[in-house]
Amino acid sequence: MSQPKTYPSEPVELPLRTEPEPDPVEGCAGCAELANVRNRARAGDDWTTVTDCNVYLRRHPEGH
């Protein structure tokens, strides 16, 4: 039987995602609203909502 570890493992290094934020499509009301919500969230330091808006802009249901 092996001895149990009594020391921590090496830390896991996750990649830093530095892709640019998606731009709203001109003339699309849905994109414009997501961009507005993202701007308000950024002003209020709500980074979770900023990230959510970026995901929604990338996966826009109308498939720009």
PyMOL commands that set and color helices and strands:
alter all, ss='L'
color gray80, all
select helices_A, chain A and resi 29-43+47-58
alter helices_A, ss='H'
color red, helices_A
deselect
rebuild
show_as cartoon
